[in-house]
């Protein structure tokens, strides 16, 4: 006889645990399946020195808000894992670690999950497998030189992991810039391929950027305000929480000695061919920062806030060398790190529940399939949906939908 559960939550990270919290609040029997351990992605897909880019006060999981003595500091990776482990204990989540879900399909009266522990039937399924799922494969044609180590940021751990020599980091989002900074500070020669990711200052006029984003309403912007569905995967502004938080983007990295280049077009026979767009991409980053700071200044003036004045932006280098080709041997490049992001991975769900880009079709996590829900995706509902700051709101909405509750849970 097959095992049966009324509600199955797939994923034991922040999204799955938040969903478990609200289901328990509503008295709903459920089980949380996790293929690894609690916070497995944080353990295995982040480098050793990784630090959250949002301040500790944004750790607002329901029933377990941040209560430490450093609300304006930034939590390192291992402390994030401990925070989530403690959260699972505090809410007494019905967690079953080490259970991998290989497939999910619809039955006549519910869902069938094929798991590493055998088949499991469920009336309701909440997919909370995380915002980062499948590392994006390089889209650049070319051969792989066996003399050059190539890896995605999800496999990067520390400079000691890499062979001696210079490193080319392809991608100038948060991960790419932070890894490039770590490497150059370790004395490595570093090249950074600059794309179209924007940047912003860590702090401006005496406050952290996240404070300003909340005040400006940016964190609560909904997915329907995006210009196109592809914008769900647009880069977040590049900055860093390391060392107490600081600016970290192509301009600041150039001052540390990182060599900036344009977008890589092809890697072939030890030569890296580069597009002519470096100055254009840098100008777009500068423009994004300038517009954001102008918007903050306008908000300050309209609200009459008593905050210090501060010069906007960073000094812009008057000239940028436009390198069009790198020879790995003469440049000493021994490693290429792909910092080109992630894509959704729901191939194991055998349902016509996805759009052409592989994203679930839903309204704030609720699909057209009765009893099938999603939590924890980028822009599931708002900009903050995948963050500790906002995932709880979406989890509560889904839990309410499951039980048909007419109003939000209070005191959460």
N, C-alpha and C positions, 0 to 999 in steps of 0.2 A: 504493500500500500504506500502511495506517495505521501511525503510529508506535505502538510498544508499550513499556511500562515495567512491570516487576514490581510496584514499589511507588511510588505517587505521594502525596506530602504536599502538601496545598493550604494555603498560608499561610507566609510567611517572617518571622513574628514570633517571640516567645519560645517559643510552643507548638510551632510547626513546626520551629524550629531544635533544640529539645530532643529532639524525636522523631527528627530526622535524626542527632543525636549517638548515640543508642542504637541506631538501625538500623545505623549504621556500626560500632559496637562489636560488633555481632553479624554483621558481614560481609555485610550485606544491600544489594544494589544498589537505589538509589532516586533519585528526583528531587524537588526541592522547587520548586513553582510559586508565584510571588508576583506578584500583579497590578500592584504598584507597585515599591517598593524595600524593602530590609530595614527593618523597623520603620516601615512606611508609616503605620499608624494613629497611632503616636507623633508622626510628623512633621506629619500633616495634621488630626488630630482633637483636638489639645490646644492650649490657648492658650499664648502666648509665655512667660509667667512660670510655667507649670505646673511643679510639683515633686512628686516621689514622696511619698506619705504614709507609706511604710514606710522605715525606716533603711537605709543602704547595706549594712549587714551582712546584710540579707535577700536581697541579690542573689546567689543561690546556684544559678545555672544550672549543670548538670552539666559539669564540665571547665573552668569559667570563673567561679569564685566571686570575690566582690569582694576586691581586693587593694590598695586605695588606703589613704591615710592618714587618711581620715575615716569610719570605720565607723559612727559614730553621727550623721553628717550625712545630708542628704536630697538626692538627685540631681535636678538640674533636667532639663527635657525634652531639651535638646540633648545632654546627657551620657548620657541613657538611650539615645538613638539611637546615639551613638558606642559605647556598651557593647555593643549588639546587633550593630552592624556588625563590631566586633572579634570578637565571639563567632562570627559566621558565618565569619570568616577563620580563627580558631583551630581550629575543628572541620572546616574545609575542606568546608563544606556544598555539595552539588551543586545550587546554586541557579540557577533560571532566572527572573530578574526580568522584569517587563513582560508577563507571561503571565496573562491573565484567563481564569478558568474560567466559562463561561456556563451550562453545564448538566452534570449528572452523572446517568447512568441505568445500570440493571443490564442486562447482556447474559447470554447463555447460559453463559458461562464467565468472567465478570469484570465490568468496568465500562467505560463509554464516557464520556469527558470531551470536551465540545465546548469548545475553547479559542480564544483570539484568534490562535493559530498553527496552528489546524486540529485535527482529531480526534485523540484520544490514548486508546489502550486500556490498561487496567491490571488486574492481578490483585488488587491491594489498594490501597485508598485511605484515607488518614488526613486527615480534615477538621480543620484547625487555623487557622480563619479569624478567631479572636479572640473575646474576651469581649464586646467592644463592636461591634455590627454595624449595627443600624438604629435611628437616633434615634427615640424614641417620639413619635408625632404627638400634638399637643394634643387632649385628649378633651373640651375645653370648647366648647360650641356658641357661635356668635357671629360677627359680621362682622369683617373685617380693615380697620382704619382705615388708609388709605394714608399718613397722616401719622405713623404709628407704625411704627418698624422692629421686626420680630419675627424672632428667630433662636434656634436651639437652641445649647446649649453647645458642640456639636461644630463650630459655625461661628464661635464667638467666638474672637478672637485677642488683642485689647488694647483698653483704653479709647479709644484714638485712632481705632479702627474705627467707633465709635458717634457718632451725631449729638449735638450739644449738648443738654443737658437731663438730667432725672432718668431713672433706670432702675428698672424693676420686674423683680426676679428671682423666677421662679416655681419653687419647689423648694428645700428647705433641707438637701439632702444635701451631700456633700463638695464637689462641683463648684459648686453654687449658693452655698454659704457662702463658698468661696474667691474666687469671682468677685465676689460682693457686697463682700467685704473689699477686694479690689483696687480696685474702683470707688470706694468711700467714701474710701479713703486717697488717691485721686486727686482728691478734692474733689467728686465727684459726689453728687447727692441719690440715695439708694438706698432702695427699698422691697423687703422680702423677704417673700414669701408662705411661711409656715411650715407644713410638712406634718408627717408622723409620723416623720421620720427621727430616730434617737437621736443622742446625742453622748457624748463621754468626754474626759477630760483627755489632753493629749499626753503628759504625764509625771505620775507619781504615786509618792510615797514613793521618789524618787530613781531611778526606772527608766522607760524608755519604755513606752507602753501595749502595744506589740507584744511586748515581753518578758513582760509579765504575761499576755497572751492565750495565748502559748505555754505558760507555766507552768501556767495554768489548764486547758489542754487544749482551749481554744476553737478554735485553728487546726486541730486534728485532728478536730473534730467532723465526722461523716459526713452525707451528704445524707439518709440515712434517719432522722436524728434531727429533721429539720425538721417543723414542725407541718402543713405543706401544701406542695405543689409550688410554689405562687406565692411562697413565702418565699425561693426562690432569687434573686429580684430585690429582696429587701428591702435597705434602705440599710445601708451600713457606718457605724459611728459617725463623726460629723463631727469633723474636726480638720485640721491643716495641717502640711506639712513645710517650708513657706516660711520663710525667715529663720532657719533652724536648728531649726524646729519649734515650734509653739505651739498653744494652744487656739483653735478657730475654730468657732463655732456661734451660733445665734440670740442667746443671752444675751450673749456677748462682742461680737457685732456691734452689738447695741443700745447698748452702752456706747461704741461708736465713732460712733454717730449714725445707724445704719441704722434705718429705721422698720419695725417688724414688723407684719404683718397676717396674717389667717387664710388659709385655702385659697381660691384664686380659683374662683368658681363660673361666671362668664360674663364675657366681654368683648364689649361691644356699644355701638356709636355713641360711642366715646370714653370710655365709662364702664366701670369694672371693679367687678363685684359680688363681695363677699367674704363667706364664711361666718362663723359665730359661734364658730369652734373654736380661736381663737388660744390662749386660756388653757389649754384642754384639751391641745392639742398641746405647749405649753411644759411643762406639768406632767408629761406622759408622758416628755419628754426628760429632765427633772430626775430622774424616778423611775428611768429606765434607768441614768443615771449613778450615782445613789445605790446601787442594787443591785449594780452592777459593782464599785464601790469597797468595798462591804461584803464582797463575795466575795474581793476581793484582800486585804483586812484579815484575813479568816478564813484564807486560804492562808498569809499571813505568820505568823500566830499558830501554826498547825498545824505549819509547817515550821521554826519558830524562827529566821526570817531576821533578820539584823541590818541593818535598813533604817530610815531616819529616819521619824519620825512626821510626818504632814502633815494639815492640816484637809481634809476631804473636800468636794468640790464648789465651786461659786462662789456668791457672794452673789446671791440671787434678788430681782429687783425686786418691791416690794410690790404694784404696780399696773401693769396693761398696758392701754393704750387699745385698745378694740375698734372698729377702723374697719370699717365695713360697705360703704362705697362710695368709690372713688377716681375723680375726674374727671381724665382725662389732661391736659386743657388747664390747669385751675387748679392741678394738682399738678406740672405741668411734665414729665410723663412722656413721653419721646420714644422710648424703647426698652423692649421686653419681651424678656427672655431666658428661654427655657424650659429649666429645669434638671430635667427630668422623666425623665431616664434613657434607657435603650436597651431594645430587644427583640431576640430572635433573628431571623435572616433566612436561612432555608434554602430559599427558594422555588425556587432553581435546582437543588435536588436532587430529582429526580423519582422518589422512592421513598416508600413508605408506612412511613417510619421515624420518625415524629414524633407527639407527643401533641397534644391539642387546643389547647395553648398555643404550639405550634410548636417545642417542645424535642425533641431527639433522644431516642428511647427506647433506653436503654443500661444497662449495668452497668460502671461505671468506664471508660467510653469504648468498650466492646465492644458492638456491636449484634447483633441477630438475623440480620443480613445477613452472610454469610461474606465476610470481607475488607473490611468497612466499619467505620471507627473515628472517634472524635472525641477531641480533646485541646484543653485551654485554656478550657473553658467555666466559668462561675460554678458552683460546687458540683458540678463533674463528679464528684468523690468526696468532697472535704472543703472546709471553708471557704477554705483556702488554694490551691485548685486553679488559680485564675486568676492567682495572684500569682507573682512571681519566686521566692518562698520555696517554693512547692509544685508548680509546673507540671512540674518535672523528674520528680517521683515518679510522676505520672500518665503522662507520656511513656514512662518506663521500663516501667511496667506494660503499656501498649499494645504497645510494641516486643517485650516478652517474649511476649505473647499471639500476636503475628504469627509469631514464629519457634518458638513452643512451648518456650521456655526454662523449665526447672524452678525456677530460683532467680534472685534479683536479680543484676545486674552489681555486682561489688564494686569499691571504689576509685574510684567515680565522684564 
